[in-house]
Amino acid sequence: MGQSVQIVHTGLGGYLALPDKKSGPALIVLQEIFGVNANIRDICDTYAEEGYVAFAPDLFWRQERDVQIDPSASDAMEKALPFLAKFSDDEAIEDVRTSIRYLKEEFACTDPVGAVGYCLGGRIAIRALLETEVMAAASYYGVAIEKLFDRVLPAGKKALLHIAALDHYCAPDAQVAIRKAAEAEPGITAHFYANCDHAFARKGSIHYHEMHARLADDRSVCFLKSSIGPIYDLEALWERHLDYEFHTRDADKTMSTMVSSPYVNHIPTMTGGVGYADLHRFYRDYFIGANPADTEQISVSRTIGVNQIVDEVIFSFTHDKVMEWLLPGVAPTGKHVRFGLVGIVKFRGDKLCHEHIYWDQASVLAQIGMLDAGTLPIVGRQAADKITDNSIPSNHLITDWRA
């Protein structure tokens, strides 16, 4: 979704990705030693979806323009190290300043500026925080960053550090120094990822750790949004999505609230869809029109985060039609069903990215007569009732509780 650009009247070029609105907070994405390659461009594209004007300056342009090294290639380090040998941090900081001016002049970026960097770029991100108008910087396994924290972090500025516990470029004594800096400086937050080595967040790396990478990226987005914006009204976006699902009952409008490649996972039945085509088909043919006319959702609680909503509801309906998403292959029973449901809804920018939906399927099956609550350690409708009514006794399934 982005493009390579050359900044007029300078030698600096790079990769630029814009949000749909063509403007937003400026975010400088700082490369590893492998140049502005496919991985860095993908990161820019993702942050553009989050609402940022994301620009990755080509920090090697003085040596060679448009360096793009595949980190997985057998000769990747052999190609990259000569660029690193001639690299100047001071010149990179000048490139960051040039990048910020460019984004402000061309795209009216008036919000505070952010930076995110990886390895070499992780160090430059922290230096930019200390020396430029960057207000918030996220550093992934930044090399030699422990040497930078003998300087006082300017007022109002914040750093987020992702440290791989097994990083061979960040020795134990360096990690101790980073911990001490984070403890002493309120503006510094450091997360240490157990059993991870350098480049754990780079897809394709031999050290890639999917779960930790996802957590680190989520932390970075929350950190940047809370520090420099943009902030969206997630509750209004979620309510519009629900209206299209349950009241307007329009699959096209429902999909319009989501990113280009979303997914929905109903955990107990593994129904939903991954990608636009499958999810649109699921909504159109198996969900939106499949919910009975008396379907109701009563809100119990709602937690709204920077980029996520957790919704707790009581879901009820009369089972008078086939509901493949909830009861696949089960003919209508005419039974009234009521159960607790929790949805974890993730947003990317001002669109829904994915939904993880959980409920107690045993309670549902007990209410339609497919499971016997009298002989199994399960409950039916009472499970939903107890969510809001603490007068209902607990522990009746524990055989010796009363004794």
C-alpha positions as CSV (number, residue, x, y, z in Angstrom):
1,M,0.0,0.0,0.0
2,G,3.0,2.3,0.3
3,Q,5.6,3.6,-2.2
4,S,9.2,4.5,-2.5
5,V,9.8,8.2,-2.4
6,Q,12.7,10.7,-2.9
7,I,12.6,13.8,-0.7
8,V,13.1,16.8,-3.0
9,H,16.3,18.9,-2.5
10,T,17.9,16.2,-0.3
11,G,19.6,12.9,-1.0
12,L,17.3,11.0,1.3
13,G,14.8,8.6,0.1
14,G,12.7,5.9,1.7
15,Y,9.4,4.0,1.9
16,L,6.2,5.9,2.6
17,A,2.8,4.4,3.6
18,L,-0.2,6.6,4.2
19,P,-3.5,5.9,6.1
20,D,-6.8,6.2,4.2
21,K,-7.1,9.8,5.4
22,K,-3.7,10.7,3.9
23,S,-2.6,12.3,7.1
24,G,-2.1,11.5,10.8
25,P,0.7,11.3,13.4
26,A,4.2,11.0,11.9
27,L,5.9,7.7,12.6
28,I,9.6,7.1,11.6
29,V,10.2,3.4,11.0
30,L,13.9,2.7,11.4
31,Q,15.6,-0.2,9.6
32,E,17.8,-3.1,10.6
33,I,21.2,-3.5,9.0
34,F,19.4,-5.1,6.0
35,G,18.0,-1.9,4.6
36,V,14.5,-0.9,3.8
37,N,13.5,-4.4,2.8
38,A,10.2,-6.2,2.5
39,N,10.0,-6.6,6.2
40,I,10.4,-2.9,7.0
41,R,7.9,-2.0,4.2
42,D,5.3,-4.4,5.7
43,I,5.8,-2.8,9.1
44,C,5.1,0.7,7.5
45,D,2.0,-0.7,5.8
46,T,0.7,-2.1,9.1
47,Y,1.3,1.2,10.9
48,A,-0.4,3.1,8.1
49,E,-3.5,1.0,8.7
50,E,-3.3,2.0,12.4
51,G,-3.6,5.7,11.2
52,Y,0.1,6.8,11.0
53,V,1.9,8.5,8.2
54,A,4.7,5.9,8.3
55,F,8.1,6.6,6.7
56,A,11.2,4.4,6.7
57,P,14.2,6.5,5.7
58,D,16.9,4.8,3.7
59,L,19.7,5.1,6.2
60,F,22.3,3.6,3.9
61,W,21.7,6.1,1.0
62,R,25.1,7.8,1.4
63,Q,26.8,4.4,0.6
64,E,24.2,2.9,-1.8
65,R,20.6,3.7,-2.5
66,D,17.7,1.3,-2.0
67,V,19.6,-1.4,-0.2
68,Q,17.2,-4.4,0.3
69,I,18.8,-7.5,1.8
70,D,16.9,-10.6,2.5
71,P,17.8,-11.5,6.1
72,S,17.1,-15.2,5.5
73,A,19.7,-15.4,2.7
74,S,22.9,-17.3,3.5
75,D,25.0,-14.3,2.6
76,A,22.8,-11.7,4.3
77,M,25.3,-10.8,7.0
78,E,28.2,-10.8,4.5
79,K,26.3,-8.2,2.4
80,A,25.1,-6.1,5.4
81,L,28.3,-5.8,7.5
82,P,30.1,-3.5,5.1
83,F,27.2,-1.0,5.2
84,L,27.3,-1.2,9.0
85,A,31.1,-0.6,9.1
86,K,30.6,2.8,7.3
87,F,27.4,3.7,9.1
88,S,27.2,7.0,11.2
89,D,24.7,7.4,13.9
90,D,25.0,11.1,13.7
91,E,24.2,11.1,10.0
92,A,21.2,8.8,10.7
93,I,19.9,11.4,13.3
94,E,20.1,14.1,10.5
95,D,18.1,11.7,8.3
96,V,15.4,11.4,11.0
97,R,15.2,15.2,11.3
98,T,14.9,15.5,7.5
99,S,12.2,12.8,7.5
100,I,10.2,14.7,10.2
101,R,10.4,17.9,8.2
102,Y,9.3,16.1,5.1
103,L,6.2,14.5,6.7
104,K,5.1,17.8,8.4
105,E,5.5,19.8,5.2
106,E,3.9,17.3,2.8
107,F,1.3,15.6,4.9
108,A,0.4,18.2,7.6
109,C,1.5,16.0,10.4
110,T,1.0,18.2,13.4
111,D,0.7,15.6,16.2
112,P,3.7,14.6,18.3
113,V,6.1,12.4,16.4
114,G,6.9,8.8,17.1
115,A,9.6,6.3,16.1
116,V,9.9,2.6,16.1
117,G,13.2,0.8,15.3
118,Y,14.7,-2.6,15.1
119,C,18.2,-3.7,16.0
120,L,20.4,-0.9,14.5
121,G,17.2,1.1,14.1
122,G,16.3,0.4,17.7
123,R,19.3,2.3,18.8
124,I,18.7,5.2,16.4
125,A,15.1,5.4,17.7
126,I,16.3,6.0,21.2
127,R,18.9,8.5,20.0
128,A,16.2,10.3,18.1
129,L,14.1,10.4,21.3
130,L,17.0,12.1,23.0
131,E,18.1,14.4,20.3
132,T,15.1,15.2,18.0
133,E,11.5,16.2,18.4
134,V,10.4,12.5,18.6
135,M,8.2,12.2,21.7
136,A,7.7,8.4,21.9
137,A,10.1,5.7,20.6
138,A,9.6,1.9,20.6
139,S,12.9,0.0,20.3
140,Y,13.1,-3.7,19.4
141,Y,16.3,-5.4,20.6
142,G,18.2,-2.1,20.0
143,V,21.9,-2.7,19.9
144,A,24.0,-0.9,22.6
145,I,21.0,1.1,23.9
146,E,22.2,0.6,27.5
147,K,25.0,3.2,26.8
148,L,22.4,5.8,26.0
149,F,20.6,5.9,29.3
150,D,23.3,7.8,31.1
151,R,21.5,10.8,29.6
152,V,18.4,12.3,31.1
153,L,15.2,11.6,29.1
154,P,13.7,15.0,28.1
155,A,10.5,15.9,29.9
156,G,7.3,14.4,28.5
157,K,9.2,11.9,26.3
158,K,8.7,8.1,26.6
159,A,10.6,5.0,25.6
160,L,9.3,1.4,25.2
161,L,12.0,-1.2,25.1
162,H,11.6,-4.8,23.8
163,I,14.5,-6.9,25.1
164,A,15.2,-10.5,24.1
165,A,16.4,-12.3,27.2
166,L,18.8,-14.5,25.2
167,D,19.9,-11.7,22.9
168,H,23.6,-12.4,22.1
169,Y,24.0,-8.7,21.2
170,C,22.7,-7.6,24.7
171,A,24.8,-9.3,27.4
172,P,23.5,-9.9,30.9
173,D,25.3,-6.8,32.3
174,A,23.7,-4.7,29.6
175,Q,20.3,-6.1,30.5
176,V,20.9,-5.2,34.1
177,A,21.8,-1.7,33.1
178,I,18.5,-1.4,31.1
179,R,16.5,-2.7,34.0
180,K,18.0,-0.1,36.3
181,A,17.4,2.7,33.8
182,A,13.7,1.6,33.5
183,E,13.3,1.5,37.3
184,A,14.9,4.9,37.7
185,E,13.2,6.7,34.9
186,P,9.3,6.8,34.8
187,G,9.4,7.6,31.0
188,I,11.1,4.2,30.2
189,T,9.2,1.0,30.1
190,A,11.2,-2.2,29.4
191,H,9.8,-5.7,28.6
192,F,12.0,-8.7,28.7
193,Y,11.0,-11.7,26.6
194,A,12.0,-15.1,28.1
195,N,13.6,-17.7,25.8
196,C,13.9,-15.2,23.0
197,D,16.9,-14.2,20.9
198,H,17.7,-11.3,18.7
199,A,15.2,-10.6,15.9
200,F,12.4,-12.5,17.7
201,A,9.8,-10.1,16.2
202,R,11.0,-10.4,12.6
203,K,9.0,-12.8,10.5
204,G,11.2,-15.3,8.7
205,S,14.0,-15.0,11.3
206,I,15.3,-18.3,12.7
207,H,14.6,-16.7,16.1
208,Y,11.0,-15.6,15.3
209,H,8.7,-16.2,18.2
210,E,5.1,-15.6,17.0
211,M,3.5,-15.2,20.4
212,H,6.1,-12.8,21.8
213,A,6.2,-10.9,18.6
214,R,2.4,-10.4,18.6
215,L,2.6,-9.3,22.3
216,A,5.4,-6.9,21.6
217,D,3.6,-5.4,18.5
218,D,0.4,-5.0,20.5
219,R,2.3,-3.2,23.3
220,S,4.0,-0.9,20.7
221,V,0.7,0.1,19.2
222,C,-0.9,0.8,22.6
223,F,2.2,2.7,23.6
224,L,2.3,4.9,20.5
225,K,-1.4,5.6,20.4
226,S,-1.5,6.6,24.1
227,S,1.6,8.8,23.5
228,I,1.1,10.4,20.1
229,G,-2.4,9.2,18.9
230,P,-4.4,8.7,16.9
231,I,-7.3,7.9,19.3
232,Y,-10.5,6.5,17.8
233,D,-13.9,6.1,19.4
234,L,-13.8,2.3,19.4
235,E,-17.1,1.9,21.2
236,A,-18.9,3.8,18.5
237,L,-17.2,1.7,15.8
238,W,-18.2,-1.5,17.7
239,E,-21.8,-0.4,18.2
240,R,-22.1,0.4,14.4
241,H,-20.7,-3.1,13.6
242,L,-23.2,-4.7,16.0
243,D,-26.1,-2.7,14.5
244,Y,-25.2,-3.9,11.0
245,E,-25.1,-7.5,12.3
246,F,-28.2,-7.7,14.4
247,H,-30.5,-4.9,13.4
248,T,-29.8,-3.7,9.9
249,R,-28.7,-7.3,9.1
250,D,-26.5,-6.4,6.2
251,A,-23.4,-8.4,5.4
252,D,-21.9,-5.7,3.1
253,K,-22.3,-3.0,5.7
254,T,-20.9,-5.3,8.4
255,M,-17.8,-5.9,6.4
256,S,-17.4,-2.2,5.7
257,T,-16.5,-1.7,9.4
258,M,-13.6,-4.2,9.1
259,V,-10.0,-4.1,7.6
260,S,-9.4,-5.6,4.2
261,S,-8.4,-9.0,5.6
262,P,-10.2,-9.6,8.9
263,Y,-11.1,-12.7,10.7
264,V,-13.7,-13.9,13.2
265,N,-13.2,-17.0,15.3
266,H,-16.1,-18.5,17.3
267,I,-13.9,-20.6,19.6
268,P,-16.3,-23.3,20.8
269,T,-17.6,-24.3,17.3
270,M,-14.7,-23.0,15.2
271,T,-17.0,-21.1,12.9
272,G,-16.4,-17.7,11.4
273,G,-14.0,-16.9,8.6
274,V,-10.4,-15.8,7.8
275,G,-10.0,-13.1,5.0
276,Y,-12.6,-10.9,3.4
277,A,-14.2,-13.5,1.0
278,D,-14.7,-16.3,3.6
279,L,-15.9,-14.0,6.3
280,H,-18.3,-12.2,4.0
281,R,-19.8,-15.5,3.0
282,F,-20.0,-16.6,6.6
283,Y,-21.8,-13.4,7.6
284,R,-24.2,-13.5,4.6
285,D,-25.1,-17.2,4.6
286,Y,-24.6,-18.5,8.1
287,F,-24.8,-15.7,10.7
288,I,-26.7,-12.5,10.0
289,G,-29.8,-14.2,8.6
290,A,-29.5,-17.2,10.9
291,N,-30.3,-15.5,14.2
292,P,-33.9,-15.8,15.4
293,A,-36.1,-12.8,15.4
294,D,-36.1,-12.6,19.2
295,T,-32.3,-12.6,19.5
296,E,-31.2,-10.3,22.3
297,Q,-27.9,-9.3,23.8
298,I,-27.8,-7.7,27.2
299,S,-24.6,-6.0,28.1
300,V,-23.0,-7.0,31.4
301,S,-19.7,-5.2,31.1
302,R,-17.5,-3.6,28.6
303,T,-13.8,-2.8,28.8
304,I,-12.4,-0.3,26.3
305,G,-8.7,-0.2,25.7
306,V,-6.5,1.7,23.3
307,N,-7.0,-0.8,20.4
308,Q,-9.3,-3.4,21.9
309,I,-12.7,-3.9,23.4
310,V,-13.7,-6.8,25.7
311,D,-17.5,-7.2,25.7
312,E,-19.3,-9.4,28.2
313,V,-23.0,-10.1,27.3
314,I,-25.9,-12.4,28.0
315,F,-27.1,-13.8,24.7
316,S,-30.6,-15.2,24.3
317,F,-32.9,-16.5,21.6
318,T,-35.6,-19.0,20.8
319,H,-34.1,-21.9,18.8
320,D,-36.7,-21.8,16.0
321,K,-34.3,-21.9,13.0
322,V,-31.1,-23.5,12.1
323,M,-28.1,-21.7,13.6
324,E,-25.0,-23.2,11.9
325,W,-22.6,-20.8,13.7
326,L,-23.8,-21.8,17.2
327,L,-25.4,-25.3,16.7
328,P,-24.0,-26.7,13.5
329,G,-26.3,-29.3,11.9
330,V,-28.9,-29.1,14.8
331,A,-32.5,-28.9,13.7
332,P,-34.6,-26.2,15.5
333,T,-35.8,-27.4,18.9
334,G,-38.1,-24.5,19.8
335,K,-36.2,-24.2,23.1
336,H,-35.4,-20.8,24.6
337,V,-31.6,-20.5,25.2
338,R,-29.7,-18.0,27.4
339,F,-26.0,-18.0,28.0
340,G,-23.0,-15.8,28.8
341,L,-20.7,-14.7,25.9
342,V,-17.4,-12.8,25.8
343,G,-16.0,-11.1,22.8
344,I,-12.4,-9.9,22.4
345,V,-12.5,-7.4,19.6
346,K,-9.2,-6.0,18.2
347,F,-9.1,-2.9,16.0
348,R,-6.5,-1.7,13.5
349,G,-6.9,2.1,13.2
350,D,-10.6,2.8,12.8
351,K,-11.6,-0.6,11.6
352,L,-12.2,-4.0,13.2
353,C,-9.3,-6.4,12.7
354,H,-10.5,-9.6,14.4
355,E,-12.9,-11.0,16.9
356,H,-12.4,-13.9,19.3
357,I,-15.8,-15.0,20.7
358,Y,-16.1,-17.4,23.7
359,W,-19.1,-19.0,25.3
360,D,-20.0,-22.2,27.3
361,Q,-21.2,-24.6,24.7
362,A,-22.1,-27.2,27.3
363,S,-24.6,-24.8,28.8
364,V,-26.2,-24.2,25.3
365,L,-26.4,-28.0,24.6
366,A,-27.9,-28.7,28.0
367,Q,-30.7,-26.1,27.3
368,I,-31.7,-27.7,24.0
369,G,-31.7,-31.2,25.5
370,M,-28.5,-32.6,23.8
371,L,-26.6,-32.9,27.1
372,D,-28.0,-34.0,30.5
373,A,-27.2,-31.5,33.2
374,G,-28.4,-34.0,35.7
375,T,-25.7,-36.6,35.0
376,L,-22.8,-34.4,33.8
377,P,-20.9,-31.7,35.7
378,I,-22.4,-28.9,33.7
379,V,-25.2,-26.3,34.1
380,G,-27.8,-24.8,31.8
381,R,-29.5,-21.5,31.9
382,Q,-28.4,-20.9,35.5
383,A,-24.9,-20.2,34.3
384,A,-26.2,-17.0,32.5
385,D,-28.5,-16.1,35.4
386,K,-25.7,-16.2,37.9
387,I,-23.6,-13.7,35.9
388,T,-25.8,-10.9,37.3
389,D,-27.5,-12.6,40.3
390,N,-25.2,-13.5,43.2
391,S,-28.1,-14.8,45.3
392,I,-28.0,-18.0,43.2
393,P,-26.0,-20.5,45.3
394,S,-22.5,-21.4,44.2
395,N,-20.8,-24.8,44.3
396,H,-23.9,-27.0,43.9
397,L,-21.9,-29.3,41.6
398,I,-19.4,-30.0,44.4
399,T,-20.8,-33.1,45.9
400,D,-19.6,-32.6,49.5
401,W,-20.0,-28.8,49.6
402,R,-23.0,-28.8,51.9
403,A,-21.5,-31.3,54.2
